[in-house]
Amino acid sequence: MPTILIIDNGHRDRRRERNAALKNAGYKVHPARSFEQSLSRIGSGAYDLVIANTDAATESAQQFIQEVKRNFPRQKLLVLKGSGVEMPGEFEFSTSDAKALVEKVDAMMRPAERDGNQPLAA
């Protein structure tokens, strides 16, 4: 089961909705609300994916994303952003809608699994 760290200090109901959607899709979710404290957690290599929500703290999120890319370049990172937020750099993006988020996470996490589990044609 893939493990996801989601840093999300947005509205409580939306946060719960996103966490529940990811859990229902079969992911182990570790929620966090502080970008600063989450950097040390990423260093352990325990997460298959890190999701950073930029809705409530755009500047902190941008700083966090740059730190992750610099210090942990192999870490998969997904950025949730509102339509008016500009994020410099090459990142995977999704809207913060729970359904769109799960679809994007599935696309990022499952391609290798699907490729290896396809039955061979007879």
C-alpha positions in Angstrom: 0.0 0.0 0.0 1.6 3.3 -1.1 2.2 5.8 1.7 1.4 9.5 1.1 2.3 12.6 3.2 -0.2 15.3 2.5 0.6 18.8 3.9 -2.6 20.6 3.9 -3.5 23.6 6.0 -6.6 24.6 4.0 -10.2 24.5 5.2 -10.8 21.6 7.6 -13.8 20.1 5.7 -11.9 20.1 2.4 -8.8 18.6 4.1 -10.9 15.8 5.6 -12.6 15.2 2.2 -9.2 14.9 0.4 -7.7 12.6 3.1 -10.8 10.3 3.1 -10.8 10.1 -0.8 -7.1 9.0 -0.8 -7.7 6.5 2.0 -10.8 5.1 0.2 -8.6 4.7 -3.0 -6.3 2.4 -1.0 -3.5 4.8 0.1 -2.0 5.1 3.6 -2.3 8.8 4.3 -0.2 10.8 6.8 -1.7 14.3 7.1 0.4 17.2 8.2 -0.3 20.9 8.5 3.2 22.4 8.7 5.6 22.7 5.8 8.5 23.4 8.1 8.0 20.3 10.2 7.3 18.1 7.2 10.7 18.5 5.6 12.4 16.4 8.3 9.8 13.7 7.8 10.5 13.4 4.1 14.2 12.8 4.8 13.4 9.4 6.2 12.3 8.2 2.8 9.1 6.7 4.2 6.7 8.3 1.7 6.0 7.2 -1.8 4.4 10.5 -2.6 4.3 14.0 -1.0 1.3 16.2 -1.7 1.6 19.9 -0.9 -1.5 22.1 -0.9 -0.8 25.7 -1.7 -4.3 27.0 -1.0 -3.7 28.6 2.5 0.1 29.2 2.5 1.4 29.9 -1.0 4.8 31.4 0.1 5.5 28.6 2.6 4.4 26.0 0.0 6.7 27.4 -2.7 9.7 27.4 -0.3 8.9 23.8 0.8 8.6 22.6 -2.7 11.9 24.1 -3.7 13.6 22.5 -0.6 12.1 19.1 -1.4 13.3 19.3 -5.0 16.8 20.4 -4.0 17.3 18.1 -1.0 15.3 15.0 -2.1 15.3 15.1 -5.9 13.9 11.5 -6.3 10.9 12.2 -4.0 7.6 12.1 -6.0 5.8 15.4 -5.4 2.3 16.6 -6.3 1.3 20.2 -5.8 -2.3 21.2 -5.2 -2.9 24.7 -6.4 -5.7 27.1 -7.0 -6.3 28.6 -10.4 -4.7 31.9 -9.6 -1.5 30.5 -8.0 1.7 30.6 -10.1 4.3 28.0 -9.2 7.7 28.2 -10.8 9.4 24.9 -11.8 8.6 21.5 -13.2 6.0 19.8 -10.9 3.0 17.6 -11.1 -0.1 19.7 -10.5 -3.7 18.9 -9.5 -6.6 21.0 -8.4 -7.7 20.5 -4.8 -10.9 18.7 -5.8 -10.9 15.3 -4.1 -11.9 13.3 -7.2 -9.3 15.0 -9.4 -6.7 14.5 -6.7 -7.3 10.7 -6.5 -7.2 10.4 -10.3 -3.8 12.3 -10.4 -2.4 10.2 -7.6 -3.5 7.0 -9.2 -1.8 8.1 -12.5 1.4 8.9 -10.7 1.5 5.8 -8.4 0.0 3.0 -10.4 1.6 2.9 -13.8 4.4 0.6 -12.8 2.0 -1.7 -11.0 -0.3 -2.0 -14.1 2.6 -2.7 -16.5 3.9 -5.6 -14.4 0.5 -7.2 -13.7 -0.9 -7.4 -17.2 -1.7 -11.0 -18.3 0.1 -12.1 -21.3 -1.9 -12.8 -24.4 -2.0 -16.5 -25.4 
